[in-house]
Amino acid sequence: MSDWLRRAEGGITLTVHVQPGARHNEVAGVHGEALKIRLAAPAIDGRANAALLEFVAKRLGVPRSALQIRSGQTSRRKLLVVLEPPTDAVQRLLGD
């Protein structure tokens, strides 16, 4: 497992570093012990959080309801929980 991805009961946790207001949504690689994700949505009224959950759900091929932000609602660094993730989650997130 990677520093940014850990096993949890019933799924995995992802530590992400979010950069809102980018040109487009993308995984930008690893930033310290977090996966850096650039989002086009601004950090206003929860739009970046909603965009993050949509982006990760689509990238993993899981329903949006399988994800939740466990901590970091108002921070760039967030801890996401993914219930019943695919076995190739790392490859899907990194685009390998």
N, C-alpha and C positions, 0 to 999 in steps of 0.2 A: 504494500500500500504506500501511497505517497504521503508527504507531510500534510497536505491539504485535504486528503480523503481518508476517512476512518470508518471502520465498521461500527455499527450501532445496532441495538436491538430492533430487528425487523427491517433494517435498511443500512444506509450509510449517512455520514455527515460530511459536508463539504465546507471548508473554510474558503471564502471568496473575498477578494478585494475588488470593489466595484468602482469604475470610473464613469460616472454619468455625464451626459452631454457630449458624447463622442459622435463621430460621423455616422457610424453604424454599429450594430451589435456584433461582437466577436469575442472569442477567447484570445487573450493576448499573451498567454503563457503563465509561468509561475512567478509570483511576486513575493519573495521571502518564503513564508510557510503558507501561502494562500494562492489560489488560482485567480489570476487577474482577468476580469471580464469588463469589457468596454460596452457601454449601453448608450444608444442614441437618446433615450428618454432623459429629461431633466430630473434633478433631485428635488422636485416640488410635489407636494400633496401625495406622496407615496407612489408617484408614477415610475420612478426608477426601480422600486421594489417590485411592483407589478410586472414591469418589463423583464426584470431579472428572473422571476419565477416562470414567466412564459418562455423566455429564451432557454433556460436550463431544461424545462420540461420537454420542449421541442427537440433540443439537442439529444436528450436521453431517450426520447420516444416513450415517455410516461405521461399520464394525465396530470394536469396542473394540480389536481387535488392530492397528488402523491408527494407534493413538496410543501414545505413551510419554512419560514424564517424563525429559527429558534432564538437567535440573539443578534443584535446589531441593527435593529429597525431604522435607526437614524444615523448610523455610522457607515463608513465606506467598507469596513471589515464586517462580514456577516457570517453567521453559521447557519447553513441550510441543512435540513433533514430531508432525505429522499427515502420514501418507503418503497420496498420491493423494487430496487433498481435493477437494470439489466446487468448481466455478468461482465459485459464489456464497457462499463461506465467510463473508465479512464480514457479508453480509445475514442469513445463517442464525444467526450468533452474536449479532448485535445485535438480531435479531428484526424487521428492517425488511421 
